[in-house]
């Protein structure tokens, strides 16, 4: 089975069809014209794709997962130290390690294809959104019942993914009753947190190993071909890379900003408790990390090299938007409730939201269209 896991098959079919729909210089639509079998999209005539994919893998994805594994190891160590000698000081160290892990994961979270989708690894590290609060209720039940099976990483791993990732650990460290973790009274809660941290560390190590394997997914990304289980040709590889960028920005818009922005509320206060990491105050740090990671992927891979010379202005526009959104998110790096209640900060947040939308549109339509991958098709909404 082909590993275009960031898209549903009907969507992928549309993307690949869009990559070849053209007649002469103009892209054709599926409704009024048959594809020209002699048409070769710009991308297939370019020599840049192998180096673009190599940089994406070797300079962005692999180092990103290594960083998550390293931070996960430090997180696990800090939780064990806290459990062994509970104190307010050790709790603060554990919370700092948690923040570092959140930021490391945010920077590579855009990779929603390949090994991260196997064995529910993505959800094991971060289960979000929890729309009906079912995951939170499961975490609270474990704490209330002092479920001993949650204290061992091996038995915790077979439970719901909602109780074994960063959002579960956030509740342990910041939720109701978290202050007990700094005392002997919170021994069970701390032990549960340590088991979560260990599982995060192990899952990150699995992802690192999968991307480091010489004949694994990294090789498949770099060397498209008929025998490649991921990408058969350059067009599919470019579709995959652009899809990662587009869906990464879309995720920031739909899963990170929109749930708490709530434009329709009359008081303009939004819904801060719908935001990711609202308890720890790391909402905007995560948004900033998401956007900075996507910017790094675009810049370091030199994805703009895939554009024809007469379309290089698209790269400039995208870079400018990335600078705007990453800078704005960094400037708003404080608890989301404060951002929403401050009129000036809320205005900046609204501008950030608009610019994220513009960035998504620029990647989806302008960049995709310029390299011959779209024809009356939207990456962003699956039309």
C-alpha positions, 0 to 999 in steps of 0.5 A: 500500500502506498504511503501517501498517508497525509491524504485520503486516497480520493484526494491523492487521486485528485492531486496526481490527476491535477499534476498532469491536466494541461493542454499547451500552456494552460492547465485544463479542467477535468470537466471540459478537456481530456489530459494531453498524454504528451504534456510534461509538467515543469517539475518533471523537466527540473533537476532540483527535486532530488536535492530539495528532498534530500535537504528536507530529509537530512537537514529538517526531518531527521534533526527534528526527530532527533531533537524530540528524542533528546528532549523526551529523554530529558523529560523522562529523566526530570520526571524520575528525579521529581518522583524520587525527591518531590519538591517545588524546585524539581516540579519546576525543572520537570515543567521546564523539560515539558515545555522544551519537549512541547516546543521540539514536537511543535517544530516537527509536527508538520510531518504527518506522513510515514512512520508517525502514522504507524502504531498511532505514534502521532497520537501517542505523542500528542492527542489533540483535539479532544473535542468532547473531553473524553481523553481528559476524563480518562486521565482524570479517572486514572488519577482518581482510581490510582490505576496501577497499570498506568505506572508502567510504560508497557501497560500504559502503552496498551491503553487509550492514546489519549492518556499517554501523550503530551496533553495527558502529561500537561494535566498531570503537571498543571491540572487540578491537583498538580501541586501535590506532585511536589510533595509525597502526597502526589506519588501516584500522580508523579509515577503516572507522569513518569510513565507518560514521559518514558513512552514519549521518549520511546516513541520519539526514539522509534521515529528517529530510528525509522527515519535514520534507517538507510533503506527506509522512508528517508531513502523513499523520499529522496529517490522516487522510482517505479519500485519506490513504495512511497513516490513513483516519480518526481511529480508524486514526490513534489505533491507529497512535499507540497502536501506536507507544507499545505496541510501543516499550515492548514493544521495551524489554522484549523487545529491551533488558532480557530478553536480558541479565536471564536470570531463570532463571540460578541465579547471578543474574548474567544474560548481560551480553554479550547486552545492546546496547552492552555493550562501550561501557557504554551499555546502560542509557543506551540503555534510559533513552533509549528510555523517556524518548523514549516518555515524551516522546511520551506527555506532549508529544503529550498522548495522555491527551486522547484519554481520556474524562473518566471514564477520565482516571485511566488517564493519571495511572497511565501517567505515574506508571509512566513516571516510575518506569521512566525514573528507575530506568533513569537510576539504573542508568546504568553498565556492565551487567555491574556492574549484574548483579553488584551485588545491590542494583542487580540488585534495582533492575533486576528492579523496573524490569523489572516496572514496564516490564511494568506500563506495557505492560499499562496502555497496551495494555489500559487506555488502548487499551480506554478509547478504544475500540481493543481488544476481546479483543485484545492490541496487545502479543502480536498475539492 
